[in-house]
Amino acid sequence: MPSTSAAIWDKEIPVPVRTISYVDDGIVKRLPEGTRIMSISPSGSSYWARTAKIEALDARGRPVNYFVKVHQGEKGKLMVSSEFEAMILLFRVIPEMVARPVACGSYESEDDTHFFVCEFCELSDDIPDPHPFASLVAELHKRGVSPNGMFGMPYVTFGGNAPQLFPVTESWEECFTTGIRGVFAAELKSQGADEDIEMLTSTILEKVIPRLLRPLAEDGRTITPRLVHGDLWDGNASVDVKTGKPMIFDATPLYAHSELSRIDDLAPWKIQRHRMTQKYIDEYIEHFPISEPKEEFEDRLWLYCLSKENMRRLIDLYGEGYDIYRARKNPEGNILRNKQASTANNATLAAAVDEPVSASLG
């Protein structure tokens, strides 16, 4: 999630304000045929882009409004195309809570300037109530089953302006581990070397993730890859003033474990500074069952919204890793494996003892 620090908001947005003082021909050409532009004005807020409302008339002379987000640079070009693909994906699954994406492309009159356009919704300053919002999030997860049974996403998405890639794999553990390793690496590159963080991340990757995620797909259990928003905190959800319906935006979607939005659609609701808290999780559970083992549900949510404090807590609980946990859980199997290994070693030793001395000497 992008920082809410005033230090970031005090920085100049890295896109000239002139880019939303007019509607570029590149945008006009991507709007429905016959659209007539009436005005453009700043609307919304972003750390990284300029955002505006375009007021227009359609081919029949009826009022129609669009929302435009403008980025610059090579990364900006990737960001607008990624957001367009992301929101198209969500809109196809749950159109009742997503503004219809219209287009993405590049300006004709400004070099290296790129845009994303969707239908405009007047949003309130409030967040949706737990019901029906949590039930709609559950509906997204129910409808959004991966069409090929794979986890991940085949293209880069952006959390704020940070690229992230959760590769397409058959295993949720593998997908999450690879993706979060990239997130850790980007954070270290951005913030500089930190021996403490490096030690924590290494233990999380090697011990905690296998320990918490591998049991989801063992002992007859399976995980269905489901579409998640990817960054569903209260800054990316609001209420449509006109309809009163919940709306979601700024997605970083992937096919994931359903408990998972930035990575988890539920995990940010565990963070106390957010306005969406435990009551949203409780409401969600009424509409979508949590995964087994249920007793580790809360800790999986903490894994999906890692902070330094959460990392220490999870390492205290699960730092022994998966192999030791499994051996403790199934001591009979461990004893059997030890016996088998011992038998094999004894057979090897016996063969060595029986071997002629001349053969041993060559």
SULKA-V556773 format. One record per residue. RES is the residue in one small letter. D_LAST is the distance of its C-alpha to the last C-alpha in Angstrom with 1 decimal. Layout:
res: (RES & RES)
d_last: (D_LAST & D_LAST)
//
This chain:
res: (m & p & s & t & s & a & a & i & w & d & k & e & i & p & v & p & v & r & t & i & s & y & v & d & d & g & i & v & k & r & l & p & e & g & t & r & i & m & s & i & s & p & s & g & s & s & y & w & a & r & t & a & k & i & e & a & l & d & a & r & g & r & p & v & n & y & f & v & k & v & h & q & g & e & k & g & k & l & m & v & s & s & e & f & e & a & m & i & l & l & f & r & v & i & p & e & m & v & a & r & p & v & a & c & g & s & y & e & s & e & d & d & t & h & f & f & v & c & e & f & c & e & l & s & d & d & i & p & d & p & h & p & f & a & s & l & v & a & e & l & h & k & r & g & v & s & p & n & g & m & f & g & m & p & y & v & t & f & g & g & n & a & p & q & l & f & p & v & t & e & s & w & e & e & c & f & t & t & g & i & r & g & v & f & a & a & e & l & k & s & q & g & a & d & e & d & i & e & m & l & t & s & t & i & l & e & k & v & i & p & r & l & l & r & p & l & a & e & d & g & r & t & i & t & p & r & l & v & h & g & d & l & w & d & g & n & a & s & v & d & v & k & t & g & k & p & m & i & f & d & a & t & p & l & y & a & h & s & e & l & s & r & i & d & d & l & a & p & w & k & i & q & r & h & r & m & t & q & k & y & i & d & e & y & i & e & h & f & p & i & s & e & p & k & e & e & f & e & d & r & l & w & l & y & c & l & s & k & e & n & m & r & r & l & i & d & l & y & g & e & g & y & d & i & y & r & a & r & k & n & p & e & g & n & i & l & r & n & k & q & a & s & t & a & n & n & a & t & l & a & a & a & v & d & e & p & v & s & a & s & l & g)
d_last: (67.1 & 69.0 & 70.2 & 73.8 & 74.1 & 77.5 & 75.6 & 74.3 & 77.7 & 79.3 & 77.2 & 78.7 & 77.4 & 75.4 & 77.6 & 81.1 & 84.0 & 85.6 & 83.1 & 85.0 & 88.4 & 88.6 & 87.0 & 84.9 & 85.3 & 81.5 & 82.3 & 85.5 & 83.9 & 81.4 & 84.1 & 85.8 & 88.1 & 91.6 & 90.7 & 93.2 & 92.2 & 94.8 & 93.1 & 89.9 & 89.6 & 86.8 & 85.5 & 82.7 & 80.3 & 76.8 & 74.7 & 73.4 & 75.9 & 79.6 & 81.1 & 84.4 & 86.7 & 88.0 & 91.4 & 92.2 & 94.1 & 92.5 & 93.9 & 96.5 & 97.7 & 96.1 & 94.6 & 90.8 & 88.7 & 85.1 & 82.7 & 80.9 & 78.0 & 77.4 & 74.2 & 73.4 & 70.3 & 67.1 & 66.1 & 69.7 & 69.3 & 66.2 & 67.9 & 70.9 & 68.9 & 66.6 & 69.6 & 71.3 & 68.3 & 67.9 & 71.6 & 71.8 & 68.9 & 70.7 & 74.1 & 72.9 & 71.6 & 74.4 & 77.4 & 79.7 & 78.2 & 77.1 & 79.4 & 79.0 & 77.0 & 78.9 & 76.9 & 74.8 & 75.0 & 76.0 & 79.3 & 81.1 & 83.1 & 80.5 & 77.2 & 74.0 & 76.0 & 74.9 & 76.4 & 75.9 & 79.0 & 79.7 & 82.9 & 84.6 & 85.0 & 87.2 & 85.1 & 86.4 & 85.3 & 84.0 & 80.9 & 81.0 & 81.7 & 78.7 & 80.3 & 80.2 & 77.7 & 74.8 & 75.5 & 75.4 & 72.0 & 70.8 & 72.4 & 70.4 & 67.2 & 68.2 & 69.2 & 66.5 & 63.6 & 60.9 & 61.5 & 57.8 & 56.5 & 54.8 & 55.2 & 56.1 & 58.2 & 57.5 & 59.5 & 59.9 & 62.7 & 64.4 & 65.0 & 67.9 & 66.7 & 63.0 & 60.9 & 58.5 & 56.3 & 55.0 & 52.7 & 53.0 & 50.3 & 50.0 & 49.3 & 52.0 & 49.5 & 47.8 & 51.2 & 52.6 & 49.6 & 49.4 & 53.2 & 53.6 & 50.8 & 52.8 & 55.9 & 54.2 & 53.0 & 56.5 & 58.0 & 55.8 & 56.5 & 60.2 & 60.5 & 57.9 & 54.8 & 55.1 & 52.2 & 53.7 & 54.2 & 50.7 & 49.2 & 51.6 & 50.9 & 47.1 & 47.5 & 50.0 & 47.7 & 44.5 & 45.9 & 49.6 & 49.8 & 47.0 & 48.4 & 51.9 & 51.4 & 48.5 & 50.3 & 53.1 & 51.0 & 49.3 & 50.2 & 52.2 & 54.0 & 54.4 & 56.1 & 58.4 & 58.5 & 62.1 & 64.1 & 65.0 & 67.3 & 64.7 & 67.1 & 69.8 & 71.5 & 75.2 & 75.4 & 74.3 & 76.7 & 80.5 & 83.5 & 85.4 & 88.9 & 90.5 & 88.7 & 87.5 & 84.0 & 80.7 & 79.0 & 75.5 & 74.4 & 71.9 & 69.0 & 65.2 & 64.3 & 61.0 & 59.9 & 58.6 & 58.6 & 62.3 & 62.5 & 61.4 & 64.5 & 63.3 & 61.5 & 63.3 & 66.6 & 66.9 & 64.9 & 67.6 & 70.1 & 68.2 & 69.2 & 72.3 & 73.8 & 74.0 & 77.1 & 75.1 & 73.7 & 72.7 & 75.7 & 74.3 & 71.0 & 72.9 & 75.0 & 72.0 & 70.3 & 73.5 & 72.7 & 68.9 & 66.6 & 63.9 & 60.3 & 58.3 & 57.1 & 60.8 & 60.3 & 58.3 & 60.9 & 62.5 & 59.2 & 58.3 & 61.6 & 60.8 & 57.4 & 59.4 & 61.7 & 59.5 & 60.9 & 59.5 & 61.2 & 59.9 & 56.4 & 56.4 & 58.0 & 55.4 & 52.5 & 54.0 & 54.2 & 51.1 & 48.8 & 46.1 & 45.3 & 44.6 & 41.4 & 42.7 & 46.0 & 44.5 & 42.4 & 45.6 & 47.6 & 45.1 & 43.5 & 42.8 & 40.7 & 38.9 & 38.1 & 36.9 & 34.6 & 33.2 & 32.8 & 31.0 & 28.6 & 28.2 & 27.4 & 24.8 & 23.2 & 23.4 & 21.8 & 18.8 & 18.6 & 19.0 & 16.3 & 13.9 & 15.3 & 15.2 & 11.6 & 10.0 & 8.5 & 6.1 & 5.0 & 5.4 & 3.8 & 0.0)
//
